[in-house]
Amino acid sequence: MTGDVREPGPAFVAVDWGTSSFRGWLMAADGTVLAESRGGEGMLHCAGSGFAPVLHHHLERLGASDKLPVLICGMAGARQGWAETPYLKTPTRLDALHEGAIRLDTPGDVRILPGIAQARADQPDVMRGEETQLLGVTEPGFTGLVCIPGTHSKWIRIEAGAVVAFSTYMTGELFAVISQHSILTHAVEVAGSLAEDGAPFREALMASRAAPSGLTAALFRLRAAQLLGFEQRADGAARLSGLLIGSEIADAAQRFGAQLPLRLIGTGALGRLYQAALAASGFEVDTIDAEQASRRGLAKAAVQIWGAESRT
């Protein structure tokens, strides 16, 4: 005997609202994506045009009922965002993230998840958006490290499902600034090869890991080597990337250790670079797609807030 198999109905809308982008998903209670909508209306765009109209536009594109709840993570909860969502302070359990969500004074049930702050005078740090990815890639009892590469890379130590310490590295931003606004502009082709298995990247990575305190000297040598004919400008981007990532990994390994299992939340060329660099540095690496991590985290938090029932 066979019967009709019902398709999962929509239960909530999940939104990852970044500085320069909007990503929204119409989701079933089990985390199945039923529809998606993307755009360039990030926090910077909405500072002038407003957040509510952008959300309404994307909800229409998703075909979402106005009765569906909406859960948002990311920069919409920043001080310059839609409404500032207070940070949860370390140590904080990831499965309690939903308890810090705030409900907006707007039609419907729209909530924003909090970020996490390391409120220590000697090591102050903050994150917004990454905490949701962490929820998406960890289990309640997980103990280990998570690395999230990007413009501002994050390294997070988690013990028994709680964020206990983390550190932010301006690796991606430094690459952009140095390659475009320093003397190394003449030594780096920004569109140059960044192959993770290339000799220039590996050599720079190893050199930076071996002597991380010599980073600024190594940066100048990158230019000098080209002037003296020892290296080619085409390899400049790979060497610069290797030096910066190597310095980041060396400091993180000293700060957090390299013995714990590490989950890498990354995608594309940058994710592959970090995966190769971490493996070469002795880490046991498990890689998870960044966007998938965000969706999973939003889905987990949504079920904790509203339960598993579908809404139509």
Kinemage of the C-alpha trace (Angstrom):
@kinemage 1
@onewidth
@group {chain A} dominant
@subgroup {mainchain}
@vectorlist {calphas} color= white
{ca met a 1} P 0.000 0.000 0.000
{ca thr a 2} L 1.346 3.366 -0.947
{ca gly a 3} L 0.267 6.811 -0.009
{ca asp a 4} L 1.073 10.374 -0.882
{ca val a 5} L 4.248 11.701 0.673
{ca arg a 6} L 3.666 15.183 1.987
{ca glu a 7} L 6.274 17.764 1.226
{ca pro a 8} L 7.546 19.584 4.329
{ca gly a 9} L 5.745 22.850 4.919
{ca pro a 10} L 7.433 26.174 5.728
{ca ala a 11} L 8.133 26.698 9.430
{ca phe a 12} L 10.288 29.843 9.533
{ca val a 13} L 12.514 32.169 7.547
{ca ala a 14} L 16.247 32.191 8.302
{ca val a 15} L 18.349 35.245 7.444
{ca asp a 16} L 22.100 35.771 7.452
{ca trp a 17} L 22.484 39.558 7.223
{ca gly a 18} L 26.074 40.617 6.670
{ca thr a 19} L 27.859 43.912 6.189
{ca ser a 20} L 27.457 43.826 2.419
{ca ser a 21} L 25.041 40.993 1.676
{ca phe a 22} L 21.642 39.511 2.490
{ca arg a 23} L 20.891 35.783 2.360
{ca gly a 24} L 17.468 34.459 3.262
{ca trp a 25} L 15.964 30.966 3.251
{ca leu a 26} L 12.418 29.698 3.583
{ca met a 27} L 12.869 26.606 5.725
{ca ala a 28} L 10.965 23.603 6.954
{ca ala a 29} L 11.145 22.615 10.612
{ca asp a 30} L 13.693 19.893 9.815
{ca gly a 31} L 16.059 22.414 8.198
{ca thr a 32} L 15.094 21.660 4.594
{ca val a 33} L 15.533 24.725 2.360
{ca leu a 34} L 12.329 25.374 0.419
{ca ala a 35} L 13.384 28.634 -1.274
{ca glu a 36} L 16.168 31.192 -1.091
{ca ser a 37} L 16.662 34.874 -1.823
{ca arg a 38} L 19.935 36.776 -2.021
{ca gly a 39} L 20.975 40.352 -2.527
{ca gly a 40} L 23.584 43.009 -1.910
{ca glu a 41} L 21.499 44.867 0.679
{ca gly a 42} L 23.815 44.388 3.624
{ca met a 43} L 24.044 46.520 6.738
{ca leu a 44} L 25.852 49.329 4.893
{ca his a 45} L 23.079 49.543 2.306
{ca cys a 46} L 20.296 49.426 4.900
{ca ala a 47} L 21.836 52.185 7.021
{ca gly a 48} L 20.374 54.602 4.501
{ca ser a 49} L 17.330 52.791 3.129
{ca gly a 50} L 16.157 50.969 6.258
{ca phe a 51} L 16.073 47.286 7.175
{ca ala a 52} L 12.341 46.557 7.262
{ca pro a 53} L 11.704 47.316 3.557
{ca val a 54} L 14.594 45.063 2.524
{ca leu a 55} L 13.319 42.193 4.658
{ca his a 56} L 9.781 42.650 3.302
{ca his a 57} L 11.100 42.573 -0.276
{ca his a 58} L 12.942 39.307 0.289
{ca leu a 59} L 10.006 37.724 2.144
{ca glu a 60} L 7.871 38.426 -0.916
{ca arg a 61} L 10.499 36.842 -3.156
{ca leu a 62} L 10.531 33.786 -0.909
{ca gly a 63} L 6.757 33.508 -1.000
{ca ala a 64} L 6.720 33.559 2.802
{ca ser a 65} L 3.475 34.014 4.689
{ca asp a 66} L 3.380 37.048 6.971
{ca lys a 67} L 2.553 34.609 9.791
{ca leu a 68} L 5.937 32.874 9.545
{ca pro a 69} L 8.511 33.822 12.185
{ca val a 70} L 11.848 35.213 11.023
{ca leu a 71} L 15.208 34.575 12.688
{ca ile a 72} L 18.194 36.764 11.770
{ca cys a 73} L 21.885 36.491 12.534
{ca gly a 74} L 24.778 38.771 11.681
{ca met a 75} L 25.272 42.505 11.373
{ca ala a 76} L 21.582 43.404 11.547
{ca gly a 77} L 22.132 43.059 15.297
{ca ala a 78} L 25.178 45.365 15.386
{ca arg a 79} L 25.213 48.853 16.882
{ca gln a 80} L 24.860 50.293 13.361
{ca gly a 81} L 22.305 47.631 12.388
{ca trp a 82} L 18.543 47.295 12.686
{ca ala a 83} L 18.595 46.952 16.462
{ca glu a 84} L 21.604 46.304 18.667
{ca thr a 85} L 21.447 42.845 20.186
{ca pro a 86} L 23.550 42.662 23.367
{ca tyr a 87} L 26.497 40.273 23.275
{ca leu a 88} L 26.524 37.096 25.279
{ca lys a 89} L 29.791 36.920 27.196
{ca thr a 90} L 32.227 34.040 27.318
{ca pro a 91} L 31.990 31.400 28.538
{ca thr a 92} L 28.642 30.801 26.875
{ca arg a 93} L 26.923 27.645 25.701
{ca leu a 94} L 26.088 27.591 22.012
{ca asp a 95} L 22.840 25.699 22.605
{ca ala a 96} L 21.705 28.655 24.748
{ca leu a 97} L 22.341 31.190 21.978
{ca his a 98} L 18.628 31.554 21.273
{ca glu a 99} L 18.031 32.831 24.811
{ca gly a 100} L 19.809 36.078 23.914
{ca ala a 101} L 17.680 36.795 20.829
{ca ile a 102} L 15.677 40.024 20.834
{ca arg a 103} L 12.260 40.504 19.247
{ca leu a 104} L 11.947 43.546 17.003
{ca asp a 105} L 9.188 46.121 17.277
{ca thr a 106} L 7.865 45.337 13.814
{ca pro a 107} L 4.869 43.404 12.440
{ca gly a 108} L 5.184 39.656 12.854
{ca asp a 109} L 7.629 37.685 14.964
{ca val a 110} L 11.083 38.837 13.837
{ca arg a 111} L 14.074 38.148 16.075
{ca ile a 112} L 17.828 38.734 15.919
{ca leu a 113} L 20.360 36.404 17.498
{ca pro a 114} L 23.111 37.899 19.683
{ca gly a 115} L 26.828 37.955 19.049
{ca ile a 116} L 29.437 36.811 21.560
{ca ala a 117} L 31.947 38.996 23.392
{ca gln a 118} L 35.168 38.130 25.158
{ca ala a 119} L 34.901 40.865 27.758
{ca arg a 120} L 38.473 40.771 29.037
{ca ala a 121} L 40.601 43.882 29.293
{ca asp a 122} L 43.720 41.941 28.287
{ca gln a 123} L 42.093 40.143 25.307
{ca pro a 124} L 38.921 41.971 24.238
{ca asp a 125} L 37.154 40.452 21.233
{ca val a 126} L 33.714 40.236 19.615
{ca met a 127} L 31.891 38.264 16.928
{ca arg a 128} L 28.554 38.593 15.130
{ca gly a 129} L 27.341 35.926 12.764
{ca glu a 130} L 30.138 33.466 13.453
{ca glu a 131} L 28.441 32.292 16.660
{ca thr a 132} L 25.537 30.999 14.561
{ca gln a 133} L 27.955 29.095 12.332
{ca leu a 134} L 29.520 27.589 15.451
{ca leu a 135} L 26.104 26.378 16.592
{ca gly a 136} L 25.648 24.850 13.162
{ca val a 137} L 28.849 22.795 13.163
{ca thr a 138} L 29.065 21.575 16.761
{ca glu a 139} L 27.230 19.157 19.011
{ca pro a 140} L 26.275 19.981 22.620
{ca gly a 141} L 29.291 18.122 24.025
{ca phe a 142} L 31.869 19.161 21.405
{ca thr a 143} L 35.363 20.039 22.618
{ca gly a 144} L 37.880 21.373 20.134
{ca leu a 145} L 38.827 24.318 17.944
{ca val a 146} L 36.998 26.049 15.111
{ca cys a 147} L 38.682 28.225 12.502
{ca ile a 148} L 36.613 30.585 10.352
{ca pro a 149} L 38.783 32.276 7.692
{ca gly a 150} L 37.753 35.540 6.095
{ca thr a 151} L 38.382 39.257 6.155
{ca his a 152} L 38.631 38.901 9.918
{ca ser a 153} L 39.494 35.278 10.664
{ca lys a 154} L 38.225 33.745 13.905
{ca trp a 155} L 39.765 31.017 16.036
{ca ile a 156} L 37.462 29.664 18.737
{ca arg a 157} L 38.088 27.225 21.574
{ca ile a 158} L 34.997 25.275 22.590
{ca glu a 159} L 34.764 23.079 25.675
{ca ala a 160} L 31.774 20.761 26.173
{ca gly a 161} L 29.662 22.866 23.816
{ca ala a 162} L 30.591 26.254 25.314
{ca val a 163} L 32.682 29.016 23.754
{ca val a 164} L 35.401 29.690 26.313
{ca ala a 165} L 37.905 31.780 24.330
{ca phe a 166} L 38.456 33.162 20.842
{ca ser a 167} L 40.737 35.422 18.854
{ca thr a 168} L 40.246 37.489 15.704
{ca tyr a 169} L 42.977 37.935 13.088
{ca met a 170} L 42.770 40.700 10.455
{ca thr a 171} L 44.442 38.425 7.907
{ca gly a 172} L 42.106 39.015 4.969
{ca glu a 173} L 41.919 42.758 5.513
{ca leu a 174} L 45.703 42.988 5.833
{ca phe a 175} L 46.102 41.123 2.539
{ca ala a 176} L 43.841 43.678 0.830
{ca val a 177} L 45.474 46.713 2.428
{ca ile a 178} L 49.061 45.552 1.881
{ca ser a 179} L 48.511 44.402 -1.696
{ca gln a 180} L 46.640 47.549 -2.716
{ca his a 181} L 47.937 50.375 -0.526
{ca ser a 182} L 51.565 49.674 0.345
{ca ile a 183} L 54.921 49.313 -1.379
{ca leu a 184} L 53.960 45.703 -2.057
{ca thr a 185} L 51.428 46.937 -4.608
{ca his a 186} L 54.347 46.645 -7.037
{ca ala a 187} L 55.087 43.086 -5.901
{ca val a 188} L 51.627 41.529 -5.899
{ca glu a 189} L 49.230 40.766 -8.711
{ca val a 190} L 45.958 40.547 -6.799
{ca ala a 191} L 44.554 38.258 -9.467
{ca gly a 192} L 47.646 36.078 -9.231
{ca ser a 193} L 47.646 32.378 -8.481
{ca leu a 194} L 46.742 31.309 -4.937
{ca ala a 195} L 46.982 27.563 -5.485
{ca glu a 196} L 47.241 25.807 -2.140
{ca asp a 197} L 49.707 23.286 -3.585
{ca gly a 198} L 52.024 25.865 -5.133
{ca ala a 199} L 55.629 26.177 -3.943
{ca pro a 200} L 55.478 29.979 -3.298
{ca phe a 201} L 52.554 29.610 -0.901
{ca arg a 202} L 54.036 26.593 0.907
{ca glu a 203} L 57.473 28.179 1.266
{ca ala a 204} L 56.059 31.438 2.656
{ca leu a 205} L 53.754 29.520 4.985
{ca met a 206} L 56.610 27.494 6.447
{ca ala a 207} L 58.858 30.550 6.777
{ca ser a 208} L 56.178 32.540 8.593
{ca arg a 209} L 55.291 29.666 10.919
{ca ala a 210} L 58.963 29.189 11.785
{ca ala a 211} L 59.532 32.868 12.600
{ca pro a 212} L 56.160 34.625 13.101
{ca ser a 213} L 57.764 37.545 14.944
{ca gly a 214} L 59.684 38.384 11.772
{ca leu a 215} L 56.564 39.007 9.672
{ca thr a 216} L 57.227 42.660 8.852
{ca ala a 217} L 60.789 41.892 7.734
{ca ala a 218} L 59.555 38.969 5.630
{ca leu a 219} L 57.046 41.264 3.956
{ca phe a 220} L 59.767 43.646 2.813
{ca arg a 221} L 61.916 40.762 1.621
{ca leu a 222} L 59.059 39.772 -0.680
{ca arg a 223} L 59.597 43.039 -2.568
{ca ala a 224} L 63.394 42.943 -2.362
{ca ala a 225} L 63.527 39.412 -3.776
{ca gln a 226} L 61.719 40.580 -6.892
{ca leu a 227} L 63.902 43.659 -7.325
{ca leu a 228} L 66.994 41.464 -7.182
{ca gly a 229} L 65.597 38.901 -9.606
{ca phe a 230} L 65.170 36.005 -7.166
{ca glu a 231} L 61.376 35.844 -7.462
{ca gln a 232} L 58.621 36.748 -9.917
{ca arg a 233} L 55.763 39.208 -9.408
{ca ala a 234} L 53.349 36.487 -10.503
{ca asp a 235} L 54.158 34.631 -7.258
{ca gly a 236} L 53.704 37.683 -5.036
{ca ala a 237} L 50.050 37.055 -4.103
{ca ala a 238} L 50.765 33.464 -3.090
{ca arg a 239} L 53.784 34.461 -1.002
{ca leu a 240} L 51.931 37.290 0.714
{ca ser a 241} L 49.028 34.976 1.491
{ca gly a 242} L 51.388 32.326 2.851
{ca leu a 243} L 53.168 34.814 5.089
{ca leu a 244} L 49.944 36.209 6.572
{ca ile a 245} L 48.159 32.879 7.032
{ca gly a 246} L 51.309 31.316 8.448
{ca ser a 247} L 51.626 34.097 11.018
{ca glu a 248} L 47.970 33.655 11.999
{ca ile a 249} L 48.278 29.893 12.414
{ca ala a 250} L 51.518 30.173 14.379
{ca asp a 251} L 49.925 32.546 16.897
{ca ala a 252} L 46.697 30.542 17.136
{ca ala a 253} L 48.593 27.297 17.681
{ca gln a 254} L 50.577 28.904 20.492
{ca arg a 255} L 47.416 30.390 22.002
{ca phe a 256} L 45.080 27.396 21.709
{ca gly a 257} L 47.326 24.410 20.957
{ca ala a 258} L 47.345 22.079 17.965
{ca gln a 259} L 46.320 18.842 19.674
{ca leu a 260} L 42.549 19.301 19.676
{ca pro a 261} L 40.395 18.398 16.652
{ca leu a 262} L 39.731 21.401 14.442
{ca arg a 263} L 36.675 22.215 12.372
{ca leu a 264} L 37.267 24.605 9.495
{ca ile a 265} L 34.283 26.649 8.343
{ca gly a 266} L 35.268 27.741 4.867
{ca thr a 267} L 34.480 27.673 1.201
{ca gly a 268} L 36.104 28.266 -2.167
{ca ala a 269} L 39.758 29.105 -2.749
{ca leu a 270} L 40.241 30.636 0.691
{ca gly a 271} L 38.856 27.547 2.388
{ca arg a 272} L 41.209 25.342 0.380
{ca leu a 273} L 44.188 27.538 1.282
{ca tyr a 274} L 43.412 27.263 4.985
{ca gln a 275} L 42.741 23.539 4.780
{ca ala a 276} L 46.153 22.966 3.183
{ca ala a 277} L 47.897 25.339 5.591
{ca leu a 278} L 46.310 23.787 8.676
{ca ala a 279} L 47.075 20.242 7.580
{ca ala a 280} L 50.701 21.232 6.911
{ca ser a 281} L 50.799 22.722 10.414
{ca gly a 282} L 49.807 19.467 12.100
{ca phe a 283} L 46.094 20.045 12.679
{ca glu a 284} L 43.467 17.357 12.248
{ca val a 285} L 41.014 19.208 10.014
{ca asp a 286} L 37.320 18.637 9.297
{ca thr a 287} L 35.969 21.145 6.745
{ca ile a 288} L 32.353 22.398 6.679
{ca asp a 289} L 30.835 24.761 4.108
{ca ala a 290} L 30.351 28.249 5.572
{ca glu a 291} L 26.864 28.887 4.216
{ca gln a 292} L 25.673 25.470 5.308
{ca ala a 293} L 27.004 26.188 8.787
{ca ser a 294} L 24.955 29.407 8.980
{ca arg a 295} L 21.755 27.681 7.845
{ca arg a 296} L 22.214 24.819 10.286
{ca gly a 297} L 22.823 27.203 13.164
{ca leu a 298} L 19.773 29.301 12.324
{ca ala a 299} L 17.646 26.164 12.036
{ca lys a 300} L 18.806 24.847 15.412
{ca ala a 301} L 18.097 28.155 17.121
{ca ala a 302} L 14.722 28.535 15.401
{ca val a 303} L 13.548 25.138 16.634
{ca gln a 304} L 14.688 26.043 20.149
{ca ile a 305} L 12.687 29.284 20.008
{ca trp a 306} L 9.508 28.200 18.252
{ca gly a 307} L 9.521 24.429 18.434
{ca ala a 308} L 9.446 22.010 15.552
{ca glu a 309} L 5.913 22.657 14.342
{ca ser a 310} L 5.353 24.067 10.849
{ca arg a 311} L 3.482 27.290 10.362
{ca thr a 312} L 1.477 28.213 7.315
